[in-house]
Amino acid sequence: MKILDIERDVLLKPLQTVSGIVERRHTLPILSNVLLETNAKDMKMVATDLEIQVATQAKLSAAANQHRITVSARKLQDILRSLPETTKVSLDAQKNKLVLRAGRSRFNLQTLPAEDFPKLTEGTGEATTLRVAQKVLKGMLQLVQYAMAQQDIRYYLNGLLILVDKEKLTLVATDGHRLAHIATSLEDSHQRTEVIMPRKAVLELVKLLDDSDETVELQIQQNQVRCRFSDVEFLSAVVDGKFPDFTRVIPTSEKSRFPISRTQLQQALQRASILSNEKFRGVRWVLSDDVLRIVCTNAEQEEAEEEIEIDYKGDALDIGFNVTYLLDGLNNLAAEQVDCALGDSNSSMLITVPGDKNFKYVVMPMRI
Protein backbone atom coordinates (compact mmCIF):
# COMPACT_ATOMS: atom_id res chain seq x y z
CA MET A 1 0.00 0.00 0.00
CA LYS A 2 1.34 3.41 -0.98
CA ILE A 3 1.66 5.69 2.07
CA LEU A 4 3.02 8.91 0.58
CA ASP A 5 5.46 10.64 -1.79
CA ILE A 6 7.44 13.31 -0.04
CA GLU A 7 10.58 15.42 -0.27
CA ARG A 8 13.48 14.09 1.78
CA ASP A 9 13.77 17.22 4.00
CA VAL A 10 10.04 17.35 4.78
CA LEU A 11 10.32 13.81 6.19
CA LEU A 12 13.72 14.25 7.85
CA LYS A 13 12.99 17.42 9.84
CA PRO A 14 10.17 16.03 12.05
CA LEU A 15 12.08 12.76 12.40
CA GLN A 16 15.10 14.63 13.79
CA THR A 17 12.80 16.47 16.20
CA VAL A 18 11.43 13.31 17.82
CA SER A 19 14.34 10.86 17.51
CA GLY A 20 16.60 12.48 20.12
CA ILE A 21 14.95 10.55 22.95
CA VAL A 22 15.05 7.16 21.19
CA GLU A 23 17.44 4.65 22.79
CA ARG A 24 19.54 2.55 20.42
CA ARG A 25 19.17 -0.58 22.53
CA HIS A 26 16.03 -1.18 24.52
CA THR A 27 14.42 -4.16 26.20
CA LEU A 28 11.23 -3.26 24.32
CA PRO A 29 12.12 -3.26 20.58
CA ILE A 30 9.20 -0.97 19.68
CA LEU A 31 10.76 1.83 21.78
CA SER A 32 13.54 2.03 19.16
CA ASN A 33 10.85 2.86 16.62
CA VAL A 34 9.06 6.05 15.65
CA LEU A 35 5.31 6.06 15.10
CA LEU A 36 4.40 7.54 11.71
CA GLU A 37 0.76 8.54 11.16
CA THR A 38 -0.49 10.00 7.87
CA ASN A 39 -3.78 11.28 6.56
CA ALA A 40 -4.75 13.34 3.50
CA LYS A 41 -3.19 16.59 4.76
CA ASP A 42 -0.88 15.88 7.70
CA MET A 43 1.94 13.66 8.82
CA LYS A 44 2.53 13.08 12.55
CA MET A 45 5.53 11.48 14.23
CA VAL A 46 5.79 10.27 17.82
CA ALA A 47 8.71 8.83 19.82
CA THR A 48 8.83 7.74 23.45
CA ASP A 49 11.07 6.08 26.04
CA LEU A 50 8.13 5.60 28.45
CA GLU A 51 9.23 8.63 30.51
CA ILE A 52 9.43 11.24 27.74
CA GLN A 53 7.25 11.55 24.65
CA VAL A 54 7.87 13.91 21.74
CA ALA A 55 5.33 14.42 18.97
CA THR A 56 5.42 16.71 15.96
CA GLN A 57 3.47 17.13 12.77
CA ALA A 58 3.97 18.57 9.31
CA LYS A 59 1.55 19.73 6.61
CA LEU A 60 1.81 17.74 3.38
CA SER A 61 1.87 19.42 -0.03
CA ALA A 62 0.59 16.27 -1.74
CA ALA A 63 -2.22 14.06 -0.43
CA ALA A 64 -1.24 10.90 1.44
CA ASN A 65 -3.16 7.77 2.33
CA GLN A 66 -4.31 7.29 5.91
CA HIS A 67 -1.91 4.90 7.59
CA ARG A 68 -0.16 4.15 10.91
CA ILE A 69 3.19 2.36 11.05
CA THR A 70 6.26 2.12 13.32
CA VAL A 71 9.80 1.82 12.00
CA SER A 72 13.35 2.13 13.37
CA ALA A 73 13.97 5.82 14.05
CA ARG A 74 17.76 5.60 13.74
CA LYS A 75 17.81 3.56 10.53
CA LEU A 76 15.23 5.74 8.81
CA GLN A 77 17.10 8.87 9.88
CA ASP A 78 20.48 7.52 8.71
CA ILE A 79 19.02 6.57 5.31
CA LEU A 80 17.41 9.99 4.81
CA ARG A 81 20.59 11.82 5.88
CA SER A 82 22.62 9.84 3.33
CA LEU A 83 20.37 10.91 0.45
CA PRO A 84 20.91 14.17 -1.51
CA GLU A 85 18.90 17.12 -0.13
CA THR A 86 16.44 17.55 -3.00
CA THR A 87 15.61 13.84 -3.31
CA LYS A 88 11.98 12.73 -3.64
CA VAL A 89 11.13 9.79 -1.40
CA SER A 90 8.23 7.35 -1.61
CA LEU A 91 7.04 5.16 1.26
CA ASP A 92 5.08 1.94 0.81
CA ALA A 93 3.77 -0.51 3.41
CA GLN A 94 4.15 -4.18 2.49
CA LYS A 95 3.16 -6.77 5.13
CA ASN A 96 5.61 -6.15 8.01
CA LYS A 97 7.99 -4.00 5.96
CA LEU A 98 8.30 -0.32 5.04
CA VAL A 99 9.71 0.11 1.54
CA LEU A 100 11.52 3.40 0.98
CA ARG A 101 12.42 4.34 -2.59
CA ALA A 102 14.57 7.28 -3.65
CA GLY A 103 15.72 7.41 -7.28
CA ARG A 104 17.35 4.05 -7.93
CA SER A 105 17.78 3.29 -4.23
CA ARG A 106 15.44 0.99 -2.36
CA PHE A 107 15.38 0.07 1.32
CA ASN A 108 13.19 -2.54 3.06
CA LEU A 109 12.80 -1.72 6.75
CA GLN A 110 11.16 -3.97 9.33
CA THR A 111 8.04 -2.55 11.00
CA LEU A 112 6.14 -3.33 14.19
CA PRO A 113 2.37 -2.89 14.67
CA ALA A 114 1.30 0.70 15.42
CA GLU A 115 -1.31 -0.66 17.86
CA ASP A 116 1.54 -1.86 20.12
CA PHE A 117 3.22 1.55 20.28
CA PRO A 118 3.00 2.83 23.89
CA LYS A 119 1.92 6.40 24.55
CA LEU A 120 2.16 8.32 27.81
CA THR A 121 -1.15 8.58 29.62
CA GLU A 122 -2.75 11.90 30.51
CA GLY A 123 -1.35 13.60 33.59
CA THR A 124 -3.23 13.61 36.88
CA GLY A 125 -4.20 16.46 39.17
CA GLU A 126 -5.01 20.09 38.45
CA ALA A 127 -2.86 21.68 35.77
CA THR A 128 -0.93 24.92 36.17
CA THR A 129 -0.59 26.50 32.73
CA LEU A 130 1.82 29.32 31.92
CA ARG A 131 3.28 30.88 28.81
CA VAL A 132 6.78 32.18 28.17
CA ALA A 133 8.83 32.96 25.06
CA GLN A 134 10.87 30.04 23.73
CA LYS A 135 14.13 31.98 23.97
CA VAL A 136 13.40 32.88 27.61
CA LEU A 137 12.78 29.26 28.66
CA LYS A 138 15.72 27.97 26.60
CA GLY A 139 18.04 30.60 28.12
CA MET A 140 16.87 29.77 31.64
CA LEU A 141 17.41 26.05 31.14
CA GLN A 142 20.91 26.64 29.74
CA LEU A 143 21.84 28.75 32.77
CA VAL A 144 21.14 25.94 35.25
CA GLN A 145 21.08 22.52 33.55
CA TYR A 146 24.84 21.88 33.93
CA ALA A 147 24.41 21.75 37.75
CA MET A 148 22.09 18.71 37.64
CA ALA A 149 23.45 15.52 39.18
CA GLN A 150 24.25 12.47 37.04
CA GLN A 151 23.17 9.05 38.36
CA ASP A 152 23.21 10.23 41.98
CA ILE A 153 21.77 7.84 44.54
CA ARG A 154 19.70 10.84 45.67
CA TYR A 155 17.50 10.43 42.60
CA TYR A 156 15.68 13.75 43.18
CA LEU A 157 18.94 15.56 42.30
CA ASN A 158 19.06 13.91 38.84
CA GLY A 159 16.79 16.58 37.44
CA LEU A 160 15.67 20.18 37.57
CA LEU A 161 13.26 21.85 39.97
CA ILE A 162 10.49 23.82 38.24
CA LEU A 163 8.83 26.11 40.76
CA VAL A 164 5.86 28.34 39.94
CA ASP A 165 4.78 30.72 42.69
CA LYS A 166 2.42 33.63 42.07
CA GLU A 167 3.99 35.70 39.24
CA LYS A 168 7.38 33.99 39.28
CA LEU A 169 8.94 30.98 37.51
CA THR A 170 12.09 29.60 39.14
CA LEU A 171 14.40 26.83 37.90
CA VAL A 172 16.98 25.27 40.24
CA ALA A 173 19.53 22.48 39.75
CA THR A 174 22.05 21.04 42.20
CA ASP A 175 24.30 17.99 42.52
CA GLY A 176 25.08 18.63 46.18
CA HIS A 177 28.40 20.37 45.37
CA ARG A 178 27.06 23.41 43.49
CA LEU A 179 23.66 24.97 42.85
CA ALA A 180 22.37 27.07 39.95
CA HIS A 181 19.25 29.26 40.28
CA ILE A 182 17.40 31.36 37.73
CA ALA A 183 14.00 33.11 37.93
CA THR A 184 11.77 35.19 35.67
CA SER A 185 8.51 37.13 36.06
CA LEU A 186 5.24 35.82 34.63
CA GLU A 187 2.31 37.84 33.31
CA ASP A 188 -0.30 36.00 35.38
CA SER A 189 -0.41 34.87 39.00
CA HIS A 190 -0.44 31.14 39.78
CA GLN A 191 -0.78 28.92 42.82
CA ARG A 192 2.50 27.49 44.14
CA THR A 193 3.43 24.38 42.14
CA GLU A 194 6.71 22.50 42.04
CA VAL A 195 7.91 19.42 40.14
CA ILE A 196 11.26 17.86 39.27
CA MET A 197 11.84 17.27 35.54
CA PRO A 198 14.28 14.39 34.84
CA ARG A 199 17.76 15.16 33.52
CA LYS A 200 17.25 13.53 30.10
CA ALA A 201 14.03 15.48 29.53
CA VAL A 202 15.73 18.78 30.41
CA LEU A 203 18.64 18.18 28.01
CA GLU A 204 16.29 17.18 25.18
CA LEU A 205 13.98 20.17 25.74
CA VAL A 206 16.95 22.56 25.50
CA LYS A 207 17.76 21.10 22.06
CA LEU A 208 14.20 21.43 20.80
CA LEU A 209 13.51 25.02 21.88
CA ASP A 210 14.33 27.88 19.49
CA ASP A 211 15.89 31.29 20.21
CA SER A 212 12.63 32.92 19.14
CA ASP A 213 9.85 35.03 20.63
CA GLU A 214 7.31 32.32 19.86
CA THR A 215 5.42 31.17 22.92
CA VAL A 216 5.85 27.94 24.88
CA GLU A 217 2.77 26.73 26.72
CA LEU A 218 4.00 24.97 29.85
CA GLN A 219 1.46 22.77 31.58
CA ILE A 220 2.50 21.38 34.97
CA GLN A 221 0.60 18.57 36.64
CA GLN A 222 1.22 16.36 39.65
CA ASN A 223 2.99 13.64 37.63
CA GLN A 224 3.70 15.24 34.26
CA VAL A 225 5.04 18.31 32.47
CA ARG A 226 3.70 19.12 28.99
CA CYS A 227 5.26 21.72 26.68
CA ARG A 228 3.66 22.89 23.44
CA PHE A 229 5.62 25.07 21.02
CA SER A 230 5.91 25.45 17.24
CA ASP A 231 4.65 22.07 15.93
CA VAL A 232 6.02 20.13 18.90
CA GLU A 233 4.28 18.55 21.89
CA PHE A 234 6.76 17.46 24.57
CA LEU A 235 5.66 15.35 27.54
CA SER A 236 7.79 14.29 30.49
CA ALA A 237 7.09 12.27 33.59
CA VAL A 238 8.36 13.93 36.78
CA VAL A 239 10.76 12.63 39.41
CA ASP A 240 8.85 11.39 42.45
CA GLY A 241 10.72 13.04 45.30
CA LYS A 242 11.19 16.18 47.37
CA PHE A 243 13.75 18.70 46.15
CA PRO A 244 15.95 20.09 48.96
CA ASP A 245 15.25 23.59 50.31
CA PHE A 246 17.53 25.57 48.01
CA THR A 247 17.00 28.84 49.90
CA ARG A 248 19.09 27.47 52.79
CA VAL A 249 22.04 26.82 50.45
CA ILE A 250 22.28 30.32 48.94
CA PRO A 251 24.60 32.49 51.12
CA THR A 252 23.06 35.71 52.42
CA SER A 253 25.85 37.22 54.58
CA GLU A 254 29.13 37.21 52.69
CA LYS A 255 32.01 39.16 54.22
CA SER A 256 33.98 39.61 51.00
CA ARG A 257 32.64 40.65 47.60
CA PHE A 258 34.36 41.84 44.44
CA PRO A 259 33.47 42.34 40.76
CA ILE A 260 35.62 40.69 38.08
CA SER A 261 35.65 40.38 34.30
CA ARG A 262 33.94 37.11 33.43
CA THR A 263 36.12 36.49 30.37
CA GLN A 264 39.35 37.30 32.23
CA LEU A 265 38.46 34.95 35.08
CA GLN A 266 37.27 32.26 32.68
CA GLN A 267 40.48 32.34 30.64
CA ALA A 268 42.70 32.38 33.74
CA LEU A 269 40.90 29.33 35.14
CA GLN A 270 41.13 27.50 31.81
CA ARG A 271 44.90 28.07 31.64
CA ALA A 272 45.54 27.17 35.26
CA SER A 273 43.37 24.03 35.06
CA ILE A 274 45.79 22.51 32.53
CA LEU A 275 48.03 21.66 35.49
CA SER A 276 45.26 20.72 37.93
CA ASN A 277 44.99 17.25 39.44
CA GLU A 278 43.05 15.22 36.85
CA LYS A 279 41.05 13.37 39.50
CA PHE A 280 40.16 16.14 41.96
CA ARG A 281 40.32 19.20 39.62
CA GLY A 282 41.13 21.51 42.56
CA VAL A 283 42.05 25.19 42.24
CA ARG A 284 43.12 27.56 45.04
CA TRP A 285 41.93 31.15 45.22
CA VAL A 286 44.29 33.31 47.27
CA LEU A 287 42.79 36.73 47.97
CA SER A 288 44.70 39.77 49.24
CA ASP A 289 44.33 43.53 48.74
CA ASP A 290 43.49 44.19 45.07
CA VAL A 291 44.85 40.81 43.92
CA LEU A 292 43.34 37.39 43.19
CA ARG A 293 45.89 34.60 42.76
CA ILE A 294 44.66 31.39 41.12
CA VAL A 295 46.88 28.36 41.80
CA CYS A 296 46.67 24.79 40.44
CA THR A 297 49.03 21.92 41.27
CA ASN A 298 49.09 18.23 40.37
CA ALA A 299 50.63 14.93 41.51
CA GLU A 300 53.77 15.60 39.41
CA GLN A 301 54.52 18.69 41.56
CA GLU A 302 53.76 20.97 38.60
CA GLU A 303 52.16 24.33 39.32
CA ALA A 304 50.24 26.99 37.43
CA GLU A 305 49.66 30.45 38.85
CA GLU A 306 47.52 33.28 37.47
CA GLU A 307 47.28 36.75 38.99
CA ILE A 308 44.35 39.11 38.38
CA GLU A 309 43.99 42.70 39.62
CA ILE A 310 40.65 43.18 41.37
CA ASP A 311 38.90 45.84 43.45
CA TYR A 312 39.17 44.09 46.83
CA LYS A 313 39.98 45.39 50.31
CA GLY A 314 38.66 42.58 52.54
CA ASP A 315 40.34 39.93 54.68
CA ALA A 316 43.07 37.75 53.23
CA LEU A 317 41.58 34.42 52.17
CA ASP A 318 42.86 31.08 50.86
CA ILE A 319 40.08 28.80 49.58
CA GLY A 320 39.80 25.82 47.25
CA PHE A 321 37.19 24.97 44.60
CA ASN A 322 36.57 22.43 41.87
CA VAL A 323 37.72 24.30 38.76
CA THR A 324 35.26 22.46 36.50
CA TYR A 325 32.33 23.72 38.59
CA LEU A 326 33.57 27.31 38.30
CA LEU A 327 34.04 27.04 34.54
CA ASP A 328 30.61 25.46 34.04
CA GLY A 329 28.99 28.54 35.52
CA LEU A 330 31.17 31.07 33.69
CA ASN A 331 30.93 29.29 30.32
CA ASN A 332 27.13 29.50 30.34
CA LEU A 333 26.92 33.20 31.21
CA ALA A 334 27.05 36.00 28.65
CA ALA A 335 27.59 38.87 31.11
CA GLU A 336 30.77 40.93 30.85
CA GLN A 337 31.21 41.04 34.64
CA VAL A 338 30.33 38.79 37.55
CA ASP A 339 30.29 39.43 41.30
CA CYS A 340 32.04 36.91 43.54
CA ALA A 341 30.94 36.85 47.19
CA LEU A 342 32.79 34.80 49.82
CA GLY A 343 32.60 34.21 53.56
CA ASP A 344 35.54 32.23 54.97
CA SER A 345 37.60 29.27 53.74
CA ASN A 346 34.83 26.84 54.77
CA SER A 347 31.93 28.74 53.20
CA SER A 348 30.39 28.51 49.74
CA MET A 349 31.01 31.17 47.09
CA LEU A 350 28.08 32.97 45.47
CA ILE A 351 28.49 34.11 41.86
CA THR A 352 25.95 36.63 40.58
CA VAL A 353 25.59 39.08 37.69
CA PRO A 354 25.64 42.82 38.56
CA GLY A 355 22.13 44.27 38.36
CA ASP A 356 20.48 40.85 38.01
CA LYS A 357 18.79 39.38 41.08
CA ASN A 358 17.45 36.37 39.19
CA PHE A 359 20.67 34.40 38.60
CA LYS A 360 22.63 32.82 41.45
CA TYR A 361 25.37 30.21 41.28
CA VAL A 362 26.67 28.66 44.50
CA VAL A 363 29.87 26.59 44.61
CA MET A 364 30.92 24.72 47.76
CA PRO A 365 34.58 24.91 48.80
CA MET A 366 36.88 21.89 48.65
CA ARG A 367 39.96 21.01 50.69
CA ILE A 368 43.18 21.09 48.70
LINCOR-V479668 format. One record per backbone hydrogen bond with DSSP energy under -0.5 kcal/mol. NH is the residue of the N-H (numbers start at 1). CO is the residue of the C=O. If there is no record, write none. Layout:
NH|CO  NH|CO
This chain:
3|91  4|91  6|89  8|87  9|85  11|7  12|8  13|9  14|10  15|11  16|12  17|13  18|14  19|15  21|18  22|19  29|27  31|28  32|29  33|30  34|71  35|46  36|34  36|69  37|35  37|44  38|67  39|42  43|58  44|37  45|56  46|35  47|54  49|52  50|52  53|235  54|47  55|233  56|45  57|231  58|43  60|41  65|3  67|38  69|36  70|112  71|34  72|110  73|32  74|32  76|72  77|73  78|74  79|75  80|76  81|77  82|78  83|79  83|80  87|84  89|6  90|101  91|4  92|99  93|1  94|92  94|97  97|94  98|109  99|92  99|97  100|98  100|107  101|90  101|99  102|105  105|102  107|100  109|98  109|107  111|96  112|70  116|113  117|114  128|220  129|127  130|218  132|216  134|214  135|212  137|133  138|134  139|135  140|136  141|137  142|138  143|139  144|140  144|141  145|141  147|144  148|145  149|157  149|174  151|149  155|153  157|154  158|155  159|157  160|197  161|172  162|195  163|161  163|170  164|162  164|193  165|163  165|168  166|190  168|165  169|184  170|163  171|182  172|161  173|180  175|178  176|178  179|362  180|173  181|360  182|171  184|169  186|167  190|166  193|164  195|162  197|160  197|195  198|237  199|158  202|198  203|199  204|200  205|201  206|202  207|203  208|204  209|205  212|210  216|132  217|228  218|130  218|216  219|217  219|226  220|128  220|218  221|219  221|224  222|124  223|124  225|236  226|219  227|234  228|217  229|232  232|229  233|55  234|227  235|53  235|233  236|225  237|51  238|223  239|196  241|239  243|241  246|244  248|245  249|246  250|246  251|249  256|342  258|340  260|338  262|336  263|336  265|261  266|262  267|263  268|264  269|265  270|266  271|267  272|268  273|269  274|270  274|271  275|272  276|273  277|297  281|277  283|321  284|295  285|319  286|284  286|293  287|285  287|317  288|291  290|312  291|288  292|308  293|286  293|291  294|306  295|284  295|293  296|304  298|302  301|298  304|296  306|294  308|292  310|290  311|259  312|310  317|287  319|285  321|283  323|281  323|321  326|322  327|323  328|324  329|325  330|326  331|327  332|328  333|330  338|260  339|352  340|258  341|339  341|350  342|256  347|344  349|363  350|341  351|349  351|361  352|339  352|350  353|356  356|353  357|355  360|181  361|351  362|179  363|349  364|177  366|320
